[in-house]
Amino acid sequence: RKEVEQDPGPFNVPEGATVAFNCTYSNSASQSFFWYRQDCRKEPKLLMSVYSSGNEDGRFTAQLNRASQYISLLIRDSKLSDSATYLCVVLKGGNQFYFGTGTSLTVIP
Amino acid sequence: EPEVTQTPSHQVTQMGQEVILHCVPISNHLYFYWYRQILGQKVEFLVSFYNNEISEKSEIFDDQFSVERPDGSNFTLKIRSTKLEDSAMYFCASKVGGTIDTQYFGPGTRLTVL
């Protein structure tokens, strides 16, 4: 089983739409969780860390459900500039980070 | 804003040659990483480095790979005898450590093995 699984998409949504991405992780000992975004042929850039209580940063909301080993990202009021691949990243013990394959989002005018 | 830098941005080499990829992590960071991303695939962990030694490595990081921190700022990845399948984007990352787990990535080096 993969350490981190994401629906690869693609998600094509109109501007202003709300879109949600999901991610599951296999190891219950995982300790930290993140969403990164990656533009084509660029490096991953941190979007937000994910906390058990859930956290929000502007139009972005992340949730963590440790019991279900599930992480989500909600993007409200989508902008054209949100078009990217969204990477779910999990830190499992020590110093090893696992990446999902990413979910591709295209926001259409 | 401090950032991770990597050089070169693109490296072309012949199969069997050695390459060294260079990274300068953010100056107060203590943990350093190398990842690779084959075109169209996910980012894969190679190795983590802390306190001048490897702390974890993946199955990909076999004997042909090595890392070094030769001075107080550079962090290098050496591939001894490159294979065609080593062609990928190689990302360096660093993090402060302690209770802060957030990694920051460099722009990557695109390695092309011919």
Backbone of each chain as ProteinMPNN parsed JSONL, in Angstrom:
{"seq_chain_A": "RKEVEQDPGPFNVPEGATVAFNCTYSNSASQSFFWYRQDCRKEPKLLMSVYSSGNEDGRFTAQLNRASQYISLLIRDSKLSDSATYLCVVLKGGNQFYFGTGTSLTVIP", "coords_chain_A": {"N_chain_A": [[0.859, -1.195, 0.0], [0.487, 2.261, -0.749], [2.277, 4.928, 0.849], [1.173, 7.493, 0.913], [-1.788, 8.556, -0.509], [-3.476, 10.056, -3.193], [-6.164, 11.426, -5.1], [-5.518, 11.751, -8.43], [-6.823, 13.479, -10.124], [-7.598, 15.002, -13.312], [-8.883, 18.044, -11.829], [-11.123, 20.229, -13.079], [-12.311, 23.356, -12.777], [-14.653, 26.095, -12.648], [-13.836, 29.587, -12.351], [-14.213, 30.967, -9.105], [-15.462, 28.815, -8.018], [-15.838, 26.269, -5.449], [-13.572, 23.869, -4.344], [-12.527, 20.61, -3.369], [-9.927, 18.618, -2.071], [-8.703, 15.368, -1.36], [-6.787, 13.187, 0.759], [-5.161, 10.256, 1.757], [-3.335, 8.508, 4.278], [-1.056, 5.894, 5.131], [0.293, 5.147, 7.43], [-0.187, 5.063, 10.795], [1.47, 6.192, 12.615], [2.37, 8.524, 11.621], [3.366, 11.924, 11.831], [3.345, 14.656, 11.152], [1.77, 16.914, 8.858], [1.179, 18.192, 5.601], [0.185, 20.52, 3.041], [1.389, 21.121, -0.12], [1.941, 23.178, -2.994], [2.587, 22.7, -6.436], [3.835, 24.129, -9.245], [4.039, 23.737, -12.799], [6.982, 22.07, -13.595], [8.349, 23.307, -11.546], [9.597, 23.912, -8.161], [8.188, 22.286, -5.238], [6.041, 24.228, -3.215], [5.326, 25.383, 0.014], [2.024, 25.323, 1.052], [0.254, 25.091, 3.232], [0.557, 23.973, 6.644], [-0.974, 21.192, 8.324], [-3.199, 20.851, 10.904], [-4.466, 19.064, 13.762], [-6.752, 20.245, 14.767], [-7.755, 21.472, 12.624], [-7.268, 24.017, 10.205], [-7.176, 27.325, 8.853], [-6.439, 29.431, 6.125], [-6.979, 32.245, 4.765], [-8.569, 31.719, 1.774], [-8.216, 29.045, 1.924], [-8.684, 25.92, 3.506], [-7.666, 23.466, 5.734], [-7.978, 20.13, 6.852], [-7.542, 17.568, 9.279], [-7.958, 14.191, 9.946], [-7.221, 12.042, 12.199], [-8.085, 9.559, 13.094], [-9.271, 8.385, 10.889], [-7.181, 8.588, 9.195], [-6.815, 10.629, 7.272], [-6.66, 13.454, 5.194], [-7.621, 16.712, 4.246], [-8.132, 19.31, 1.8], [-9.588, 22.368, 1.247], [-10.563, 24.651, -1.157], [-11.798, 27.783, -1.517], [-13.749, 30.025, -3.571], [-12.274, 29.925, -6.081], [-9.373, 30.958, -7.882], [-7.827, 31.92, -10.997], [-5.111, 31.76, -10.665], [-4.819, 29.721, -8.874], [-4.488, 27.415, -10.224], [-2.673, 24.516, -10.431], [-0.596, 21.787, -9.253], [-1.503, 19.974, -6.423], [0.061, 18.878, -3.597], [0.027, 16.348, -1.238], [1.64, 15.867, 1.785], [3.414, 13.897, 4.071], [4.944, 13.471, 7.183], [6.683, 10.908, 8.517], [7.703, 9.61, 11.414], [10.9, 10.414, 12.694], [12.708, 11.584, 10.09], [11.709, 11.421, 7.55], [9.978, 12.309, 4.741], [6.968, 11.8, 3.009], [5.513, 11.955, -0.155], [2.422, 12.484, -1.825], [1.087, 11.63, -5.07], [0.023, 13.866, -6.1], [-2.591, 16.216, -6.899], [-4.134, 17.441, -9.684], [-5.163, 20.677, -10.509], [-7.141, 22.754, -12.496], [-8.222, 25.948, -13.007], [-10.82, 27.461, -14.619], [-11.535, 30.211, -16.755]], "CA_chain_A": [[0.0, 0.0, 0.0], [1.277, 3.474, -0.816], [2.299, 5.713, 2.083], [0.259, 8.623, 0.764], [-2.589, 8.404, -1.731], [-4.306, 11.185, -3.594], [-6.831, 11.351, -6.389], [-4.696, 12.601, -9.306], [-7.637, 14.393, -10.908], [-7.573, 16.437, -13.025], [-10.064, 18.793, -11.464], [-11.3, 21.443, -13.886], [-13.416, 24.063, -12.133], [-14.75, 27.489, -13.067], [-13.457, 30.61, -11.363], [-15.219, 31.21, -8.081], [-15.979, 27.559, -7.47], [-15.191, 25.651, -4.286], [-13.077, 22.542, -4.707], [-11.943, 19.903, -2.223], [-9.019, 17.514, -2.364], [-8.532, 14.441, -0.251], [-5.529, 12.455, 0.817], [-5.106, 9.291, 2.864], [-1.987, 8.03, 4.576], [-1.162, 4.505, 5.584], [0.957, 4.861, 8.688], [-0.823, 5.794, 11.891], [2.502, 6.88, 13.398], [2.725, 9.777, 10.949], [3.3, 12.949, 12.87], [3.081, 16.011, 10.654], [1.057, 16.839, 7.582], [1.303, 19.455, 4.889], [-0.175, 20.663, 1.64], [2.26, 21.933, -0.955], [1.519, 23.291, -4.389], [3.704, 22.633, -7.377], [3.562, 24.57, -10.603], [4.706, 22.888, -13.786], [8.455, 22.119, -13.658], [8.894, 24.132, -10.478], [9.715, 23.22, -6.901], [7.036, 22.362, -4.346], [6.023, 25.362, -2.286], [4.41, 25.133, 1.113], [0.745, 26.029, 1.08], [-0.071, 25.171, 4.656], [0.639, 22.798, 7.503], [-2.313, 20.72, 8.675], [-3.25, 20.554, 12.332], [-5.604, 18.224, 14.153], [-7.935, 21.064, 15.013], [-8.148, 22.126, 11.369], [-6.757, 25.379, 10.132], [-7.639, 28.096, 7.706], [-5.569, 30.532, 5.71], [-7.697, 32.903, 3.675], [-9.533, 30.875, 1.048], [-7.795, 27.644, 2.048], [-8.946, 25.272, 4.79], [-7.132, 22.105, 5.793], [-8.496, 19.326, 7.956], [-6.866, 16.293, 9.518], [-8.717, 13.218, 10.732], [-6.221, 11.008, 12.53], [-8.747, 8.259, 13.242], [-9.482, 7.849, 9.536], [-5.928, 8.779, 8.453], [-7.368, 11.348, 6.126], [-6.362, 14.888, 5.188], [-8.356, 17.369, 3.158], [-7.864, 20.719, 1.493], [-10.725, 23.028, 0.606], [-10.241, 25.955, -1.731], [-13.038, 28.533, -1.816], [-13.617, 31.154, -4.496], [-11.076, 29.593, -6.875], [-8.808, 31.961, -8.797], [-7.023, 31.329, -12.082], [-3.759, 31.519, -10.148], [-4.808, 28.5, -8.069], [-4.183, 26.276, -11.107], [-1.387, 23.926, -10.032], [-0.75, 20.451, -8.669], [-1.503, 20.079, -4.963], [0.754, 17.711, -3.066], [-0.169, 15.989, 0.165], [2.956, 15.436, 2.284], [3.304, 13.344, 5.422], [6.197, 13.15, 7.869], [6.515, 9.706, 9.336], [8.801, 9.34, 12.34], [12.226, 10.858, 12.282], [13.023, 12.638, 9.158], [11.376, 11.004, 6.199], [8.738, 12.881, 4.234], [6.365, 11.077, 1.902], [4.67, 12.777, -1.011], [1.452, 11.883, -2.721], [1.348, 11.876, -6.49], [-0.481, 15.188, -6.428], [-3.892, 16.384, -7.549], [-4.036, 18.542, -10.64], [-6.301, 21.602, -10.555], [-7.173, 23.83, -13.486], [-9.342, 26.869, -12.827], [-11.163, 27.929, -15.962], [-12.193, 31.527, -16.699]], "C_chain_A": [[0.888, 1.236, 0.0], [1.197, 4.225, 0.502], [1.269, 6.837, 2.045], [-0.485, 8.464, -0.56], [-3.475, 9.618, -1.954], [-4.993, 10.846, -4.908], [-6.062, 12.274, -7.341], [-5.485, 13.645, -10.084], [-7.541, 14.05, -12.389], [-8.935, 16.986, -12.608], [-10.061, 20.056, -12.323], [-12.525, 22.176, -13.347], [-13.467, 25.49, -12.647], [-14.266, 28.409, -11.954], [-14.591, 30.811, -10.373], [-15.77, 29.951, -7.445], [-15.234, 27.174, -6.199], [-14.777, 24.242, -4.692], [-12.394, 21.924, -3.495], [-11.071, 18.758, -2.706], [-8.867, 16.658, -1.118], [-7.227, 13.688, -0.362], [-5.65, 11.455, 1.963], [-3.665, 8.85, 3.056], [-2.083, 6.704, 5.302], [-0.617, 4.27, 6.991], [0.409, 5.712, 9.822], [0.185, 6.541, 12.758], [2.932, 8.195, 12.765], [2.473, 10.95, 11.882], [2.994, 14.349, 12.378], [2.578, 15.91, 9.226], [1.055, 18.207, 6.925], [0.595, 19.362, 3.544], [0.847, 21.584, 0.987], [1.584, 22.114, -2.309], [2.763, 23.267, -5.267], [3.21, 23.091, -8.743], [4.44, 23.767, -11.547], [6.211, 23.139, -13.814], [9.085, 23.056, -12.639], [8.988, 23.318, -9.195], [8.403, 23.262, -6.12], [7.155, 23.567, -3.419], [4.958, 25.114, -1.229], [3.16, 25.982, 0.976], [0.313, 26.202, 2.534], [0.235, 23.86, 5.359], [-0.787, 22.428, 7.9], [-2.297, 20.292, 10.128], [-4.524, 19.786, 12.664], [-6.897, 19.016, 14.324], [-8.471, 21.684, 13.731], [-7.612, 23.531, 11.355], [-7.118, 26.009, 8.802], [-6.634, 29.198, 7.403], [-6.227, 31.179, 4.502], [-8.726, 31.977, 3.061], [-9.271, 29.38, 1.215], [-8.085, 27.122, 3.454], [-8.431, 23.845, 4.719], [-7.704, 21.41, 7.018], [-7.696, 18.039, 8.055], [-7.781, 15.421, 10.365], [-7.791, 12.046, 11.023], [-6.866, 9.623, 12.615], [-8.926, 7.585, 11.882], [-8.231, 7.952, 8.673], [-6.213, 9.484, 7.138], [-7.077, 12.842, 6.29], [-7.131, 15.512, 4.033], [-7.876, 18.806, 2.988], [-9.057, 21.263, 0.745], [-10.267, 24.384, 0.092], [-11.569, 26.622, -2.106], [-12.723, 29.625, -2.821], [-12.361, 31.005, -5.367], [-10.676, 30.733, -7.808], [-8.03, 31.228, -9.891], [-5.635, 30.943, -11.577], [-3.678, 30.298, -9.226], [-4.487, 27.268, -8.918], [-2.768, 25.782, -10.822], [-1.654, 22.464, -9.66], [-0.593, 20.579, -7.165], [-0.991, 18.759, -4.385], [0.448, 17.533, -1.591], [1.136, 15.382, 0.661], [2.826, 15.028, 3.739], [4.699, 13.066, 5.962], [5.939, 11.967, 8.788], [7.785, 9.483, 10.134], [10.106, 9.925, 11.891], [12.143, 11.918, 11.219], [12.637, 12.303, 7.736], [9.986, 11.498, 5.803], [8.264, 12.074, 3.034], [5.409, 11.993, 1.155], [3.624, 11.927, -1.708], [1.794, 12.233, -4.159], [0.851, 13.242, -6.933], [-1.829, 15.148, -7.112], [-3.817, 17.62, -8.428], [-5.325, 19.366, -10.651], [-6.112, 22.605, -11.677], [-8.428, 24.645, -13.229], [-9.59, 27.553, -14.158], [-11.884, 29.273, -15.877], [-13.678, 31.412, -17.012]], "O_chain_A": [[1.922, 1.262, 0.668], [0.18, 4.172, 1.195], [0.579, 7.094, 3.032], [0.132, 8.26, -1.606], [-4.124, 10.127, -1.04], [-4.473, 10.081, -5.72], [-5.965, 13.472, -7.076], [-4.909, 14.581, -10.639], [-7.411, 12.868, -12.708], [-9.984, 16.462, -12.984], [-9.116, 20.844, -12.292], [-13.646, 21.678, -13.448], [-12.44, 26.044, -13.04], [-14.285, 28.053, -10.776], [-15.765, 30.825, -10.74], [-16.472, 30.019, -6.436], [-14.15, 27.683, -5.914], [-15.553, 23.514, -5.312], [-11.764, 22.62, -2.698], [-11.431, 18.026, -3.629], [-8.898, 17.148, 0.01], [-6.644, 13.57, -1.439], [-6.187, 11.783, 3.021], [-2.877, 8.823, 2.11], [-3.061, 6.425, 5.997], [-1.009, 3.317, 7.665], [0.531, 6.937, 9.805], [-0.188, 7.415, 13.541], [3.772, 8.905, 13.32], [1.494, 10.969, 12.628], [2.433, 15.152, 13.123], [2.897, 14.977, 8.489], [0.945, 19.237, 7.59], [0.427, 18.279, 2.983], [1.129, 22.677, 1.478], [0.757, 21.298, -2.716], [3.832, 23.746, -4.888], [2.287, 22.511, -9.316], [5.451, 23.193, -11.144], [6.662, 24.265, -14.028], [10.201, 23.54, -12.828], [8.524, 22.18, -9.137], [7.594, 24.169, -6.315], [8.232, 23.876, -2.909], [3.842, 24.693, -1.532], [3.231, 27.199, 0.807], [0.046, 27.311, 2.995], [0.184, 22.785, 4.761], [-1.695, 23.255, 7.821], [-1.477, 19.469, 10.534], [-5.519, 19.853, 11.942], [-7.99, 18.515, 14.058], [-9.511, 22.343, 13.74], [-7.514, 24.17, 12.403], [-7.332, 25.339, 7.792], [-6.06, 29.809, 8.304], [-6.061, 30.728, 3.369], [-9.641, 31.508, 3.738], [-10.024, 28.551, 0.704], [-7.781, 27.774, 4.453], [-8.719, 23.11, 3.774], [-7.889, 22.017, 8.073], [-7.234, 17.495, 7.052], [-8.313, 15.868, 11.381], [-7.607, 11.165, 10.183], [-6.246, 8.626, 12.244], [-8.755, 6.373, 11.747], [-8.215, 7.46, 7.545], [-5.892, 8.995, 6.054], [-7.229, 13.408, 7.372], [-7.273, 14.907, 2.97], [-7.305, 19.415, 3.892], [-9.489, 20.699, -0.26], [-9.659, 25.166, 0.823], [-12.349, 26.095, -2.9], [-11.589, 30.094, -2.917], [-11.495, 31.879, -5.369], [-11.518, 31.379, -8.432], [-7.631, 30.075, -9.728], [-5.06, 29.94, -11.999], [-2.583, 29.888, -8.839], [-4.242, 26.191, -8.374], [-1.797, 26.527, -10.952], [-2.782, 21.979, -9.742], [0.343, 21.219, -6.686], [-1.534, 17.686, -4.647], [0.595, 18.462, -0.797], [1.68, 14.479, 0.026], [2.206, 15.727, 4.541], [5.537, 12.489, 5.267], [5.108, 12.015, 9.694], [8.836, 9.195, 9.561], [10.365, 9.905, 10.687], [11.586, 12.997, 11.42], [13.204, 12.866, 6.8], [8.977, 11.164, 6.423], [9.051, 11.713, 2.159], [4.607, 12.708, 1.755], [3.894, 10.801, -2.126], [2.687, 13.039, -4.42], [1.21, 13.723, -8.008], [-2.171, 14.19, -7.805], [-3.477, 18.709, -7.964], [-6.424, 18.828, -10.783], [-5.058, 23.229, -11.796], [-9.542, 24.122, -13.229], [-8.687, 28.148, -14.746], [-12.75, 29.457, -15.021], [-14.389, 32.417, -17.012]]}, "seq_chain_B": "EPEVTQTPSHQVTQMGQEVILHCVPISNHLYFYWYRQILGQKVEFLVSFYNNEISEKSEIFDDQFSVERPDGSNFTLKIRSTKLEDSAMYFCASKVGGTIDTQYFGPGTRLTVL", "coords_chain_B": {"N_chain_B": [[13.569, 37.499, 1.676], [14.906, 34.552, 3.015], [16.198, 31.837, 1.04], [16.431, 28.52, -0.374], [19.068, 27.629, -2.468], [20.094, 26.267, -5.631], [22.527, 24.768, -7.735], [23.902, 23.345, -10.759], [21.223, 24.807, -12.768], [20.476, 23.181, -14.803], [21.828, 20.132, -15.801], [23.656, 18.303, -18.034], [24.752, 15.103, -18.874], [26.905, 12.348, -19.732], [26.049, 8.892, -19.813], [27.344, 6.911, -17.18], [29.132, 8.773, -16.274], [30.27, 10.86, -13.554], [28.361, 13.008, -11.478], [27.938, 16.052, -9.672], [25.69, 17.623, -7.665], [24.714, 20.776, -6.476], [23.82, 22.535, -3.514], [22.666, 25.215, -1.517], [21.55, 25.45, 1.546], [19.041, 27.147, 3.607], [20.338, 29.48, 5.915], [20.137, 29.183, 8.802], [19.111, 26.708, 9.098], [18.932, 23.245, 10.057], [18.492, 20.71, 9.136], [18.728, 18.741, 6.253], [17.855, 17.829, 2.926], [17.555, 15.624, 0.115], [15.653, 15.171, -2.803], [14.107, 13.463, -5.546], [12.451, 13.903, -8.691], [11.087, 12.271, -11.165], [10.134, 12.991, -14.48], [6.738, 13.743, -14.687], [6.1, 12.146, -12.586], [5.813, 11.374, -9.013], [7.207, 13.286, -6.267], [10.095, 12.007, -4.808], [11.578, 10.854, -1.876], [15.027, 10.924, -1.131], [17.248, 11.186, 0.7], [18.048, 12.179, 4.062], [19.758, 14.526, 6.146], [21.602, 15.286, 8.963], [23.365, 16.973, 11.485], [25.863, 16.493, 10.373], [25.708, 13.925, 9.334], [24.128, 11.173, 7.596], [20.733, 10.798, 8.247], [18.414, 9.464, 7.497], [17.647, 7.288, 4.757], [16.367, 6.415, 1.522], [15.306, 3.508, -0.386], [16.067, 4.087, -2.928], [18.39, 5.484, -2.716], [21.156, 4.293, -3.269], [24.412, 2.666, -3.398], [25.61, 4.206, -5.34], [25.067, 6.792, -4.829], [25.939, 9.665, -2.899], [26.222, 11.977, -0.165], [27.334, 15.179, 0.953], [28.517, 17.626, 3.239], [30.51, 19.858, 2.711], [31.448, 22.283, 3.694], [30.448, 25.053, 5.777], [28.167, 25.839, 4.437], [27.459, 24.639, 1.945], [25.7, 21.843, 0.472], [25.955, 18.809, -0.914], [25.029, 16.532, -3.541], [26.199, 13.582, -4.82], [26.389, 11.639, -7.703], [27.701, 8.714, -8.629], [28.133, 7.047, -10.951], [26.407, 7.671, -13.512], [23.144, 6.673, -14.65], [20.8, 6.1, -17.324], [18.264, 6.157, -16.227], [18.537, 7.858, -14.1], [17.918, 10.341, -14.889], [16.171, 13.166, -14.08], [14.429, 15.621, -12.075], [16.143, 17.105, -9.487], [15.647, 17.938, -6.213], [16.663, 19.98, -3.572], [16.151, 20.408, -0.095], [15.466, 22.144, 2.994], [15.125, 22.379, 6.563], [14.329, 24.051, 9.643], [14.183, 22.582, 12.049], [13.812, 21.152, 15.339], [10.733, 21.808, 16.795], [9.612, 22.588, 14.495], [8.564, 21.517, 11.465], [8.434, 22.238, 8.845], [9.484, 22.133, 5.534], [11.619, 23.747, 3.176], [11.99, 24.209, -0.241], [14.527, 24.094, -2.767], [14.988, 25.447, -6.141], [15.565, 23.351, -7.803], [17.563, 21.018, -9.737], [17.781, 20.112, -13.018], [18.578, 17.053, -14.214], [19.945, 15.502, -16.942], [20.621, 12.521, -18.429], [22.512, 11.149, -20.933]], "CA_chain_B": [[13.263, 36.252, 2.372], [15.948, 33.56, 2.716], [15.732, 30.728, 0.227], [17.373, 27.473, -0.738], [19.518, 27.782, -3.853], [20.69, 25.066, -6.214], [23.243, 24.923, -8.997], [23.362, 24.195, -11.821], [19.788, 24.611, -12.969], [20.353, 22.05, -15.726], [23.089, 19.417, -15.985], [23.587, 17.229, -19.028], [25.934, 14.264, -18.708], [26.889, 11.063, -20.43], [25.896, 7.717, -18.957], [28.596, 6.439, -16.611], [29.891, 9.888, -15.706], [29.917, 11.314, -12.211], [27.861, 14.382, -11.377], [27.75, 16.6, -8.33], [24.662, 18.667, -7.627], [25.036, 21.667, -5.369], [22.708, 23.18, -2.815], [22.969, 26.028, -0.342], [20.313, 25.534, 2.339], [18.823, 28.375, 4.369], [21.51, 29.492, 6.793], [19.939, 28.718, 10.176], [18.468, 25.403, 9.073], [19.802, 22.192, 10.56], [18.174, 19.441, 8.49], [18.862, 18.906, 4.813], [17.238, 16.707, 2.213], [17.518, 15.537, -1.344], [14.533, 14.458, -3.408], [14.109, 13.503, -7.006], [11.137, 13.805, -9.323], [11.125, 11.892, -12.572], [9.103, 13.75, -15.194], [5.394, 13.184, -14.66], [5.897, 11.273, -11.431], [5.767, 12.081, -7.737], [8.452, 13.621, -5.597], [10.549, 10.841, -4.036], [12.621, 11.107, -0.881], [16.292, 10.2, -1.306], [18.103, 11.144, 1.879], [18.042, 13.315, 4.978], [21.116, 14.742, 6.678], [21.558, 16.128, 10.156], [24.535, 16.867, 12.35], [26.957, 15.97, 9.556], [25.595, 12.541, 8.92], [22.845, 10.772, 7.039], [19.817, 10.326, 9.289], [17.583, 8.44, 6.855], [17.755, 7.219, 3.305], [15.385, 5.519, 0.912], [15.859, 2.41, -1.191], [16.648, 4.655, -4.151], [19.718, 6.023, -2.37], [22.062, 3.138, -3.157], [25.847, 2.973, -3.27], [26.097, 5.173, -6.323], [24.757, 8.13, -4.335], [26.518, 10.092, -1.633], [25.988, 13.379, 0.156], [28.395, 15.79, 1.74], [28.408, 19.034, 3.593], [31.959, 20.091, 2.765], [31.74, 23.467, 4.488], [29.282, 25.421, 6.569], [27.001, 26.289, 3.691], [27.054, 23.798, 0.826], [25.23, 20.48, 0.696], [26.058, 18.273, -2.269], [24.615, 15.169, -3.881], [27.052, 13.03, -5.873], [25.981, 10.382, -8.323], [29.019, 8.256, -9.087], [28.143, 6.518, -12.325], [25.005, 7.95, -13.852], [22.41, 5.791, -15.562], [19.736, 6.816, -18.026], [17.108, 6.321, -15.339], [18.789, 8.92, -13.125], [17.392, 11.594, -15.435], [15.078, 13.621, -13.219], [14.646, 16.878, -11.361], [16.62, 16.842, -8.131], [15.352, 19.061, -5.333], [17.23, 20.064, -2.234], [15.256, 21.085, 0.838], [16.009, 22.254, 4.341], [14.186, 22.824, 7.59], [14.978, 24.534, 10.854], [14.265, 21.514, 13.024], [13.087, 21.33, 16.584], [9.315, 21.5, 16.641], [9.154, 23.101, 13.191], [8.843, 20.489, 10.467], [8.238, 22.746, 7.495], [10.633, 22.131, 4.641], [11.635, 24.704, 2.078], [12.652, 23.572, -1.377], [15.22, 24.861, -3.786], [14.34, 25.43, -7.45], [15.828, 22.094, -8.479], [18.508, 20.831, -10.845], [17.301, 19.111, -13.972], [19.672, 16.205, -14.673], [19.663, 14.725, -18.144], [21.683, 11.547, -18.699], [22.399, 10.722, -22.337]], "C_chain_B": [[14.322, 35.202, 2.019], [15.374, 32.411, 1.907], [16.845, 29.712, -0.002], [17.776, 27.706, -2.199], [20.174, 26.489, -4.322], [21.391, 25.424, -7.518], [23.792, 23.574, -9.444], [21.855, 24.008, -11.944], [19.538, 23.419, -13.903], [21.735, 21.453, -15.932], [22.848, 18.303, -17.002], [24.873, 16.423, -18.914], [25.785, 12.991, -19.515], [26.732, 9.933, -19.417], [27.268, 7.24, -18.464], [29.451, 7.532, -15.994], [29.406, 10.195, -14.3], [29.369, 12.728, -12.287], [27.766, 14.774, -9.916], [26.74, 17.738, -8.438], [24.859, 19.468, -6.35], [23.8, 22.344, -4.807], [23.278, 24.06, -1.705], [21.669, 26.17, 0.439], [20.182, 26.901, 3.018], [19.737, 28.351, 5.592], [21.272, 28.985, 8.207], [19.237, 27.361, 10.239], [19.464, 24.308, 9.42], [19.61, 20.854, 9.857], [18.144, 19.663, 6.981], [18.406, 17.634, 4.113], [17.554, 16.79, 0.732], [16.326, 14.691, -1.753], [14.777, 14.402, -4.909], [12.672, 13.376, -7.505], [11.356, 13.502, -10.8], [9.932, 12.558, -13.248], [7.758, 13.039, -15.17], [5.103, 12.295, -13.463], [5.968, 12.07, -10.126], [7.169, 12.396, -7.227], [8.839, 12.449, -4.693], [11.695, 11.237, -3.109], [13.866, 10.285, -1.212], [17.0, 10.042, 0.031], [17.861, 12.367, 2.747], [19.377, 13.343, 5.716], [21.002, 15.689, 7.84], [22.822, 15.905, 10.953], [25.68, 16.138, 11.639], [26.899, 14.476, 9.274], [24.201, 12.258, 8.36], [21.952, 10.287, 8.177], [18.839, 9.289, 8.734], [17.847, 8.442, 5.364], [16.755, 6.217, 2.772], [16.108, 4.422, 0.131], [16.513, 2.934, -2.467], [18.108, 5.047, -3.906], [20.672, 4.861, -2.151], [23.514, 3.607, -3.183], [26.368, 3.97, -4.3], [25.842, 6.62, -5.882], [25.57, 8.418, -3.071], [26.202, 11.561, -1.428], [27.121, 13.863, 1.037], [28.002, 17.191, 2.108], [29.854, 19.502, 3.8], [32.369, 21.326, 3.569], [30.466, 23.864, 5.205], [28.044, 25.774, 5.778], [26.551, 25.326, 2.605], [26.622, 22.416, 1.258], [25.15, 19.849, -0.685], [25.516, 16.856, -2.353], [25.502, 14.71, -5.024], [26.427, 11.747, -6.384], [27.2, 9.863, -9.057], [29.054, 7.834, -10.542], [26.715, 6.588, -12.832], [24.442, 6.942, -14.832], [21.33, 6.631, -16.244], [18.566, 7.122, -17.1], [17.33, 7.308, -14.198], [18.306, 10.274, -13.633], [16.136, 11.987, -14.663], [15.378, 15.04, -12.769], [15.063, 16.514, -9.948], [16.405, 18.106, -7.298], [16.105, 18.896, -4.016], [16.21, 20.776, -1.347], [15.949, 21.197, 2.184], [14.9, 22.661, 5.309], [14.962, 23.205, 8.845], [15.219, 23.389, 11.817], [13.549, 21.889, 14.306], [11.636, 20.949, 16.37], [8.777, 21.959, 15.296], [9.551, 22.132, 12.099], [8.775, 20.99, 9.036], [9.536, 22.752, 6.712], [10.473, 23.219, 3.594], [12.513, 24.136, 0.971], [13.42, 24.57, -2.22], [14.535, 24.686, -5.131], [14.616, 24.172, -8.262], [16.947, 22.166, -9.505], [17.931, 19.761, -11.749], [18.5, 18.347, -14.493], [19.198, 15.391, -15.869], [20.852, 13.826, -18.418], [21.478, 10.994, -20.102], [23.1, 9.387, -22.576]], "O_chain_B": [[14.603, 34.987, 0.84], [14.207, 32.051, 2.065], [18.029, 30.008, 0.156], [16.926, 27.949, -3.055], [20.729, 25.726, -3.532], [20.923, 26.259, -8.293], [24.118, 22.737, -8.603], [21.28, 23.138, -11.288], [18.517, 22.74, -13.8], [22.697, 22.171, -16.204], [21.951, 17.475, -16.841], [25.963, 16.993, -18.864], [24.687, 12.611, -19.922], [27.231, 10.021, -18.295], [28.226, 7.176, -19.234], [30.4, 7.239, -15.266], [28.294, 9.841, -13.911], [29.854, 13.549, -13.066], [27.542, 13.937, -9.041], [26.922, 18.685, -9.203], [25.134, 18.915, -5.285], [22.863, 22.678, -5.533], [24.247, 23.693, -1.042], [20.783, 26.926, 0.039], [21.114, 27.705, 2.997], [19.89, 27.311, 6.233], [22.184, 28.381, 8.771], [18.819, 26.922, 11.311], [20.657, 24.407, 9.131], [20.455, 19.965, 9.963], [17.598, 20.655, 6.499], [18.548, 16.527, 4.631], [17.786, 17.864, 0.177], [16.026, 13.658, -1.154], [15.547, 15.185, -5.464], [11.804, 12.819, -6.833], [11.757, 14.369, -11.576], [8.857, 12.673, -12.66], [7.647, 11.883, -15.579], [4.005, 11.754, -13.331], [6.158, 13.286, -10.139], [8.166, 11.846, -7.695], [8.022, 11.958, -3.913], [12.657, 11.88, -3.528], [13.772, 9.101, -1.533], [17.317, 8.93, 0.454], [17.518, 13.442, 2.256], [20.034, 12.316, 5.884], [20.395, 16.755, 7.738], [23.295, 14.775, 11.081], [26.362, 15.293, 12.219], [27.921, 13.844, 9.007], [23.242, 12.988, 8.611], [22.37, 9.456, 8.983], [18.478, 8.342, 9.432], [18.221, 9.46, 4.783], [16.345, 5.292, 3.472], [17.332, 4.412, 0.009], [17.408, 2.294, -3.019], [18.946, 4.946, -4.802], [20.966, 4.484, -1.016], [23.801, 4.791, -3.012], [27.46, 4.515, -4.137], [26.348, 7.559, -6.498], [25.849, 7.518, -2.279], [25.946, 12.297, -2.381], [27.768, 13.098, 1.753], [27.256, 17.86, 1.392], [30.351, 19.533, 4.926], [33.494, 21.408, 4.062], [29.505, 23.095, 5.238], [26.979, 25.989, 6.358], [25.349, 25.208, 2.365], [27.095, 21.88, 2.26], [24.374, 20.293, -1.532], [25.54, 16.094, -1.387], [25.561, 15.355, -6.071], [25.996, 10.889, -5.614], [27.681, 10.493, -9.999], [29.947, 8.246, -11.283], [25.916, 5.678, -12.61], [25.136, 6.43, -15.71], [20.996, 7.726, -15.793], [17.958, 8.19, -17.17], [16.415, 7.569, -13.416], [18.288, 11.248, -12.88], [15.166, 11.232, -14.604], [16.446, 15.585, -13.048], [14.408, 15.706, -9.29], [16.903, 19.183, -7.624], [16.164, 17.809, -3.44], [15.487, 21.655, -1.816], [16.886, 20.457, 2.484], [13.876, 23.215, 4.911], [16.083, 22.751, 9.074], [16.321, 23.234, 12.344], [12.768, 22.84, 14.338], [11.342, 19.886, 15.824], [7.604, 21.741, 14.991], [10.738, 21.943, 11.833], [9.035, 20.228, 8.106], [10.548, 23.296, 7.154], [9.365, 23.565, 3.183], [13.619, 23.652, 1.211], [13.025, 25.727, -2.369], [13.614, 23.881, -5.263], [13.979, 23.944, -9.291], [17.239, 23.223, -10.064], [17.631, 18.65, -11.311], [19.36, 18.93, -15.152], [18.187, 14.69, -15.809], [21.967, 14.308, -18.617], [20.424, 10.446, -20.424], [23.102, 8.883, -23.699]]}, "name": "protein", "num_of_chains": 2, "seq": "RKEVEQDPGPFNVPEGATVAFNCTYSNSASQSFFWYRQDCRKEPKLLMSVYSSGNEDGRFTAQLNRASQYISLLIRDSKLSDSATYLCVVLKGGNQFYFGTGTSLTVIPEPEVTQTPSHQVTQMGQEVILHCVPISNHLYFYWYRQILGQKVEFLVSFYNNEISEKSEIFDDQFSVERPDGSNFTLKIRSTKLEDSAMYFCASKVGGTIDTQYFGPGTRLTVL"}
